[in-house]
Amino acid sequence: MIFAVFSCAFCYRMTTRAGFSATIRKEFIFRHILYVLVYVCVWLPYLGLILYTTYYYQINLLKTPTEVQRDHQYTNLKNWWQITNFTGVFAGGLLALIRVQEPAMWETCMQTLKCQKEKRSDAKSN
């Protein structure tokens, strides 16, 4: 979390230099903050799982496995595992969707497609 705040502050500091227009600065900072927020939200369930697991095993240290499975905290632990699994599965997709919105990414894709099209037309003409 601390690194996320410093990352956003550094992003702002780097874009306040000469050469950045106000619109480019605003778009860049907005996209960076959005990316960082999604990244933090993806990792929060993992932090919650670690804290809950530590708490859970401290309390249930002397219980037998059958007693633990009957406990409602065991169900909560399974729910934490499911939440972290789902966020792990969807993390890549969410972060990729944010990066796809970058104008530089679209420009690079268009240049690549144009180069491939030219190579095909050159190969057919030969």
C-alpha positions as a Markdown table, in Angstrom:
| # | Residue | x | y | z |
|---|---|---|---|---|
| 1 | Met | 0.0 | 0.0 | 0.0 |
| 2 | Ile | 2.8 | 2.4 | 0.8 |
| 3 | Phe | 4.5 | 1.6 | -2.5 |
| 4 | Ala | 1.2 | 2.2 | -4.3 |
| 5 | Val | 0.9 | 5.7 | -2.8 |
| 6 | Phe | 4.6 | 6.5 | -3.6 |
| 7 | Ser | 4.2 | 5.1 | -7.1 |
| 8 | Cys | 1.3 | 7.5 | -7.8 |
| 9 | Ala | 3.2 | 10.4 | -6.3 |
| 10 | Phe | 6.2 | 9.6 | -8.4 |
| 11 | Cys | 4.0 | 9.3 | -11.5 |
| 12 | Tyr | 2.7 | 12.8 | -10.8 |
| 13 | Arg | 6.1 | 14.2 | -10.1 |
| 14 | Met | 7.5 | 12.7 | -13.4 |
| 15 | Thr | 4.7 | 14.1 | -15.5 |
| 16 | Thr | 5.0 | 17.7 | -14.1 |
| 17 | Arg | 8.2 | 18.2 | -16.1 |
| 18 | Ala | 8.3 | 20.2 | -19.2 |
| 19 | Gly | 7.1 | 18.5 | -22.3 |
| 20 | Phe | 3.9 | 17.0 | -21.0 |
| 21 | Ser | 0.6 | 18.7 | -21.9 |
| 22 | Ala | -2.1 | 18.9 | -19.3 |
| 23 | Thr | -4.4 | 16.4 | -21.1 |
| 24 | Ile | -1.6 | 13.8 | -21.5 |
| 25 | Arg | -0.6 | 14.3 | -17.8 |
| 26 | Lys | -4.2 | 13.8 | -16.7 |
| 27 | Glu | -4.8 | 10.7 | -18.8 |
| 28 | Phe | -1.5 | 9.1 | -17.8 |
| 29 | Ile | -2.0 | 9.8 | -14.1 |
| 30 | Phe | -5.6 | 8.6 | -14.2 |
| 31 | Arg | -4.6 | 5.3 | -15.9 |
| 32 | His | -1.7 | 4.7 | -13.6 |
| 33 | Ile | -3.9 | 5.3 | -10.5 |
| 34 | Leu | -6.5 | 3.0 | -11.9 |
| 35 | Tyr | -3.9 | 0.3 | -12.6 |
| 36 | Val | -2.5 | 0.6 | -9.0 |
| 37 | Leu | -6.0 | 0.5 | -7.5 |
| 38 | Val | -6.9 | -2.7 | -9.3 |
| 39 | Tyr | -3.5 | -4.2 | -8.4 |
| 40 | Val | -4.1 | -3.3 | -4.7 |
| 41 | Cys | -7.6 | -4.6 | -4.7 |
| 42 | Val | -6.4 | -7.9 | -6.2 |
| 43 | Trp | -3.8 | -8.3 | -3.5 |
| 44 | Leu | -6.0 | -7.4 | -0.5 |
| 45 | Pro | -7.7 | -10.8 | -0.4 |
| 46 | Tyr | -4.3 | -12.5 | -0.2 |
| 47 | Leu | -3.4 | -10.2 | 2.8 |
| 48 | Gly | -6.7 | -11.0 | 4.4 |
| 49 | Leu | -6.1 | -14.8 | 3.9 |
| 50 | Ile | -2.7 | -14.6 | 5.5 |
| 51 | Leu | -4.0 | -12.6 | 8.5 |
| 52 | Tyr | -7.0 | -14.9 | 8.9 |
| 53 | Thr | -4.9 | -18.0 | 8.6 |
| 54 | Thr | -2.6 | -16.8 | 11.3 |
| 55 | Tyr | -5.5 | -16.0 | 13.6 |
| 56 | Tyr | -7.3 | -19.3 | 12.8 |
| 57 | Tyr | -4.4 | -21.5 | 13.5 |
| 58 | Gln | -3.5 | -19.8 | 16.7 |
| 59 | Ile | -7.1 | -20.4 | 18.0 |
| 60 | Asn | -7.5 | -23.9 | 16.8 |
| 61 | Leu | -4.1 | -25.2 | 17.6 |
| 62 | Leu | -5.2 | -28.0 | 20.0 |
| 63 | Lys | -8.5 | -29.0 | 18.3 |
| 64 | Thr | -8.8 | -32.3 | 16.4 |
| 65 | Pro | -9.5 | -32.2 | 12.6 |
| 66 | Thr | -13.1 | -33.3 | 13.0 |
| 67 | Glu | -13.7 | -30.5 | 15.6 |
| 68 | Val | -12.1 | -28.0 | 13.3 |
| 69 | Gln | -14.3 | -29.1 | 10.3 |
| 70 | Arg | -17.4 | -28.6 | 12.4 |
| 71 | Asp | -16.3 | -25.1 | 13.4 |
| 72 | His | -17.8 | -22.1 | 11.5 |
| 73 | Gln | -14.3 | -20.5 | 11.2 |
| 74 | Tyr | -13.3 | -23.4 | 9.0 |
| 75 | Thr | -16.0 | -22.4 | 6.6 |
| 76 | Asn | -14.7 | -18.8 | 6.7 |
| 77 | Leu | -11.2 | -20.1 | 5.9 |
| 78 | Lys | -12.5 | -22.0 | 2.9 |
| 79 | Asn | -14.3 | -18.8 | 1.8 |
| 80 | Trp | -11.1 | -16.9 | 2.0 |
| 81 | Trp | -9.4 | -19.5 | -0.1 |
| 82 | Gln | -12.1 | -19.2 | -2.8 |
| 83 | Ile | -11.9 | -15.5 | -2.8 |
| 84 | Thr | -8.2 | -15.5 | -3.3 |
| 85 | Asn | -8.4 | -18.1 | -6.0 |
| 86 | Phe | -11.0 | -16.0 | -8.0 |
| 87 | Thr | -9.0 | -12.8 | -7.6 |
| 88 | Gly | -5.9 | -14.6 | -8.8 |
| 89 | Val | -7.7 | -16.0 | -11.8 |
| 90 | Phe | -9.2 | -12.6 | -12.8 |
| 91 | Ala | -6.2 | -10.5 | -11.9 |
| 92 | Gly | -4.4 | -10.9 | -15.2 |
| 93 | Gly | -7.6 | -10.1 | -17.2 |
| 94 | Leu | -8.4 | -7.0 | -15.2 |
| 95 | Leu | -4.9 | -5.6 | -15.4 |
| 96 | Ala | -4.7 | -6.4 | -19.1 |
| 97 | Leu | -8.0 | -4.6 | -19.8 |
| 98 | Ile | -6.6 | -1.5 | -18.2 |
| 99 | Arg | -3.4 | -1.7 | -20.2 |
| 100 | Val | -5.3 | -2.2 | -23.4 |
| 101 | Gln | -6.8 | 1.3 | -23.0 |
| 102 | Glu | -3.4 | 2.9 | -23.5 |
| 103 | Pro | -3.1 | 4.9 | -26.7 |
| 104 | Ala | 0.5 | 3.8 | -27.1 |
| 105 | Met | -0.6 | 0.2 | -27.2 |
| 106 | Trp | -3.1 | 0.8 | -30.0 |
| 107 | Glu | -0.5 | 2.7 | -32.0 |
| 108 | Thr | 2.0 | -0.1 | -31.7 |
| 109 | Cys | -0.6 | -2.6 | -32.7 |
| 110 | Met | -1.5 | -0.6 | -35.8 |
| 111 | Gln | 2.1 | -0.2 | -36.8 |
| 112 | Thr | 2.7 | -3.9 | -36.4 |
| 113 | Leu | -0.3 | -4.8 | -38.5 |
| 114 | Lys | 0.7 | -2.4 | -41.2 |
| 115 | Cys | 4.2 | -3.8 | -41.4 |
| 116 | Gln | 2.8 | -7.4 | -41.6 |
| 117 | Lys | 0.4 | -6.3 | -44.4 |
| 118 | Glu | 3.2 | -4.7 | -46.3 |
| 119 | Lys | 5.4 | -7.9 | -45.9 |
| 120 | Arg | 2.6 | -10.0 | -47.3 |
| 121 | Ser | 2.0 | -7.8 | -50.3 |
| 122 | Asp | 5.7 | -7.8 | -51.0 |
| 123 | Ala | 5.9 | -11.5 | -50.8 |
| 124 | Lys | 2.9 | -11.9 | -53.2 |
| 125 | Ser | 4.4 | -9.5 | -55.7 |
| 126 | Asn | 7.7 | -11.5 | -55.8 |
